[in-house]
Amino acid sequence: MSFMRSARAWWRLARPFTCLPPAVGVVTGALAAIGARMRADGSSFETVTTGLNALGLRDDPPREWSHVLAVGALAAIALNIYSNVLNQLCDVEIDRRAKPERPLPSGELSRGAAWSCAFAALLASMTWGLFARPPGSRNPEFLYCALLAAILTTLYSLPPVRLKRWGLAANFAIALARGLLLKVAGWAVLFPALSPFDPEPWALGSVFFVFTFGAVTTKDFSDAEADAADGVRSLPVAWGFRSAARLAAACLALPWLALPVLGAAGVLHAPLGALAALGLGLSAYGGWIGSRLLRDPDALGRERNHPAWTHMYVLMLAAQAGTAGVYLL
């Protein structure tokens, strides 16, 4: 195999375009934490970040907050690559039917090489995660979140547990790892979220949990036939396309309305007007995506990448950037 062909095969195995949301989730979670501290102290962005850098002088070597954040983003990217490769290793037979052009079913890469890649990505993620902690702190809360996410990812794909086979349990595991824990991990890069317990990142992460719980179903429709043949009871297989599309549509539109509610309750410390505008805007976009899902649910199984899947990714990135933005106002 030529070098360029081999490089393309590794690129497709890692699926790097899916690494953007985890990295953005960590960065925006940390920026939201800075914004919350600004509002709590009545200070500026420069004051908060200067204080973080001053705390970093206690470390050996000294660590600036931006460097710590970059390490956290790299850890999230590496963990996502581990998830992608492990999922393909465990889904080779499904991919032979649904996606035979992928590197493993096509024979472009061996399983042994893919397992080596998965272990290397997991090791890199845990190593970087150890150092993604608030400047001056020895408590690696980010690592705890990353470790739990890695466990959930492994249980999702790997037999004999293979949560992927069990519909709602599969959605719960992915939503916990890529929705709730991602937001908490980003917050914990710069400020404590577990000790002492801070309810704010957990409340914010819960909104993303509900979104992710339904959003992950958008990728299951095109694989439904192959999943069913392999005994995987994804929601489109277990519930039918119409019922699964209804759940996905609701989770794309409704959770964002909780943002102003949590702001009014004093749980989220961002401007209430900005939270309301963001929540309504995201809900409207999510409702439009959901309407496309519900327009012809049966067509979802005939298209490899339904347009709603792309819009779901755009909505996710907009929500990540938007929540950080309102905190920094």
C-alpha positions in Angstrom: 0.0 0.0 0.0 1.3 3.4 -0.9 2.0 6.0 1.7 -0.8 8.3 0.6 -3.3 5.4 0.5 -2.2 4.3 3.9 -2.5 7.8 5.3 -6.0 8.1 3.9 -7.0 4.8 5.5 -5.7 5.9 8.9 -7.5 9.2 8.5 -10.8 7.5 7.8 -10.3 5.1 10.7 -9.8 8.0 13.2 -12.6 10.1 11.6 -11.0 13.4 12.7 -14.0 15.5 11.7 -15.9 14.0 14.7 -13.1 15.2 17.0 -14.2 18.9 16.7 -17.2 18.7 19.0 -15.3 17.2 22.0 -12.5 19.7 21.6 -14.9 22.6 21.3 -16.9 21.2 24.3 -13.9 21.3 26.5 -12.8 24.7 25.4 -16.2 26.3 25.7 -16.9 24.6 29.0 -13.7 26.2 30.4 -14.7 29.6 28.9 -18.1 29.3 30.5 -16.4 28.6 33.9 -14.3 31.8 33.4 -17.4 33.7 32.7 -19.2 32.4 35.8 -16.2 33.4 37.9 -16.2 36.9 36.3 -19.8 37.4 37.3 -19.4 35.9 40.7 -16.4 38.2 41.5 -17.5 41.2 39.4 -14.1 41.0 37.7 -12.9 41.1 34.1 -11.6 38.3 31.9 -8.1 39.6 32.3 -8.3 39.6 36.0 -9.6 36.0 36.2 -7.1 34.6 33.8 -4.2 36.6 35.4 -5.3 35.0 38.7 -5.2 31.6 37.1 -1.7 32.2 35.8 -0.6 33.3 39.2 -1.9 30.0 40.7 0.1 28.2 38.0 3.3 29.6 39.4 2.9 27.1 42.2 3.5 24.3 39.7 6.8 23.0 38.5 7.1 23.9 35.7 4.6 26.9 35.9 1.5 26.4 33.8 -0.6 29.0 32.1 -4.3 28.5 31.9 -4.3 28.5 28.1 -1.7 25.7 28.1 -3.8 23.6 30.5 -6.9 24.2 28.3 -5.0 23.0 25.2 -3.9 19.8 27.0 -7.6 19.2 28.0 -8.7 19.6 24.4 -6.0 17.2 23.2 -7.1 14.7 25.7 -10.7 14.9 24.5 -9.6 14.5 20.9 -7.5 11.4 21.7 -10.4 9.9 23.7 -12.7 10.5 20.7 -10.3 8.7 18.4 -10.2 5.8 20.8 -14.0 5.7 20.7 -14.1 5.8 16.9 -11.5 3.1 16.4 -12.9 0.8 19.1 -16.4 1.1 17.6 -15.2 0.2 14.2 -13.2 -2.8 15.6 -16.4 -4.1 17.2 -18.6 -3.3 14.2 -16.6 -4.9 11.4 -19.4 -7.4 10.5 -22.0 -4.6 10.6 -19.8 -2.4 8.4 -19.3 -5.2 5.9 -23.0 -4.8 5.1 -23.6 -1.1 5.7 -20.2 0.6 5.1 -17.9 -1.9 3.3 -15.6 0.9 2.1 -14.3 1.5 5.7 -10.6 0.6 6.3 -11.3 -2.6 8.4 -14.0 -4.4 6.3 -12.2 -3.4 3.1 -8.9 -4.9 4.4 -6.9 -1.6 4.0 -5.9 -1.9 7.7 -5.5 -4.9 9.9 -7.3 -5.4 13.2 -4.0 -5.6 15.0 -2.9 -2.2 13.7 -6.3 -0.8 14.7 -6.1 -2.2 18.2 -2.6 -0.6 18.5 -4.1 2.7 17.5 -7.0 2.4 19.9 -4.7 1.6 22.9 -2.3 4.4 21.9 -5.1 7.0 21.7 -6.5 5.8 25.1 -3.1 6.1 26.7 -2.5 9.6 25.3 -5.9 10.7 26.5 -5.4 9.5 30.1 -1.8 10.9 30.2 -3.0 14.4 28.9 -6.0 14.1 31.2 -3.7 13.8 34.2 -2.2 17.2 33.5 -5.5 18.9 32.6 -6.3 20.3 36.0 -6.7 23.8 37.4 -3.4 25.7 37.8 -2.0 25.2 41.3 -4.3 22.2 41.9 -3.3 18.6 42.4 -6.9 17.3 42.0 -7.3 15.8 38.4 -11.1 16.2 38.1 -10.8 16.3 34.3 -9.1 12.9 34.5 -12.0 11.4 36.5 -14.5 12.6 33.9 -12.3 11.3 31.1 -11.8 7.9 32.8 -15.6 7.5 33.3 -16.2 8.5 29.7 -13.6 5.9 28.5 -15.3 3.2 30.6 -18.7 4.1 29.1 -17.3 4.1 25.6 -15.7 0.7 26.1 -19.0 -0.7 27.6 -20.9 0.8 24.6 -18.9 -1.1 22.0 -17.1 -4.0 23.5 -18.7 -7.5 24.0 -19.9 -9.0 26.2 -21.6 -6.0 27.6 -21.9 -4.1 24.3 -24.5 -1.5 25.4 -24.9 -0.6 21.7 -27.3 -3.6 21.5 -29.7 -2.1 24.0 -31.4 1.0 22.6 -32.1 3.3 25.5 -29.0 2.1 27.4 -26.8 2.9 24.4 -28.2 6.4 24.1 -27.8 7.0 27.9 -24.2 5.9 27.8 -23.3 8.2 24.9 -25.3 11.1 26.3 -23.5 10.8 29.7 -20.1 10.6 28.1 -20.4 13.2 25.3 -23.1 15.4 26.8 -23.0 15.7 30.6 -19.4 14.7 31.3 -17.9 16.7 28.4 -19.3 19.9 29.8 -18.2 19.1 33.4 -14.7 18.1 32.2 -14.3 21.4 30.4 -15.3 23.3 33.5 -12.9 21.2 35.6 -9.9 22.1 33.5 -9.8 25.5 35.2 -12.1 25.4 38.2 -13.2 22.7 40.6 -16.5 21.0 39.8 -16.4 18.0 42.1 -14.6 19.1 45.2 -16.1 21.4 46.3 -19.2 20.4 44.4 -20.4 23.1 42.0 -23.9 22.5 40.6 -23.6 24.9 37.7 -21.5 22.8 35.3 -23.7 19.8 36.1 -26.9 21.7 35.3 -25.4 23.1 32.1 -24.1 19.6 31.2 -27.6 18.1 31.8 -29.0 20.3 29.0 -26.4 18.8 26.7 -27.2 15.3 28.1 -30.8 15.5 27.0 -29.8 16.9 23.6 -27.2 14.2 23.0 -29.6 11.5 24.2 -31.8 12.0 21.2 -29.2 13.4 18.7 -27.2 10.2 18.7 -30.2 8.4 17.2 -29.8 10.4 13.9 -26.8 8.3 13.0 -28.6 5.0 13.6 -31.3 5.2 10.9 -29.0 4.4 7.9 -27.5 1.5 9.8 -30.8 0.0 10.9 -30.9 -3.0 8.5 -27.3 -4.0 9.3 -27.8 -3.4 13.0 -30.9 -5.6 13.0 -29.0 -8.4 11.2 -26.3 -8.3 13.9 -28.7 -8.2 16.9 -28.2 -4.5 17.7 -31.5 -3.1 19.0 -30.9 0.6 18.2 -34.0 2.8 18.7 -34.9 2.7 14.9 -34.8 -1.1 15.1 -36.6 -1.5 18.4 -39.1 1.3 18.1 -39.4 1.8 14.3 -38.3 4.8 12.4 -41.3 7.1 13.2 -41.1 6.7 17.0 -37.3 7.0 17.0 -37.5 10.2 14.9 -40.1 11.7 17.3 -37.7 11.2 20.2 -34.8 12.6 18.3 -36.8 15.6 17.2 -37.9 16.4 20.8 -34.4 16.2 22.1 -33.1 18.4 19.4 -35.6 21.2 20.2 -36.7 21.1 23.8 -33.7 21.0 26.1 -32.5 24.4 25.2 -35.6 26.0 26.7 -34.2 24.9 30.1 -31.4 27.5 29.7 -33.4 30.6 30.7 -35.3 28.5 33.3 -32.0 27.5 35.0 -30.9 31.1 34.7 -34.0 32.5 36.4 -33.6 29.9 39.1 -30.1 31.3 39.8 -28.3 28.0 38.8 -26.7 29.4 35.7 -24.8 32.7 36.3 -25.1 34.2 32.8 -27.3 37.1 31.7 -30.9 36.0 31.7 -31.8 37.9 28.5 -28.9 36.3 26.7 -29.8 32.8 28.0 -33.4 33.3 26.8 -32.3 34.5 23.3 -29.9 31.6 23.0 -32.3 29.0 24.2 -35.1 30.2 21.9 -32.7 30.4 18.9 -31.3 26.9 19.5 -34.8 25.5 20.1 -36.1 27.0 16.8 -33.1 25.5 14.9 -33.6 22.2 16.6 -37.3 22.2 15.8 -36.5 22.8 12.2 -34.1 19.9 12.1 -36.7 17.7 13.8 -39.3 18.7 11.3 -37.0 17.3 8.5 -36.6 14.1 10.4 -40.4 13.7 10.8 -41.2 14.7 7.2 -40.5 11.2 5.9 -39.0 9.0 8.6 -38.7 6.0 6.3 -36.4 7.9 4.0 -33.9 8.1 6.9 -33.0 4.5 6.3 -32.3 5.0 2.6 -29.8 7.8 2.9 -26.2 7.2 4.1 -25.9 10.7 5.6 -29.3 12.4 6.0 -29.0 16.2 6.0 -30.4 16.2 9.5 -27.2 14.5 10.7 -25.1 17.4 9.4 -27.4 20.0 10.9 -27.3 18.1 14.2 -23.6 18.6 14.3 -23.9 22.3 13.5 -26.6 22.7 16.2 -24.2 21.0 18.7 -21.3 23.4 17.8 -23.6 26.4 17.9 -24.9 25.4 21.4 -21.3 24.9 22.7 -20.1 28.3 21.3 -23.3 30.0 22.3 -23.3 28.9 25.9 -19.7 30.1 26.3 -20.5 33.3 24.6 -23.4 34.3 26.9 -21.2 33.7 30.0 -18.6 36.0 28.6 -21.0 38.9 27.9 
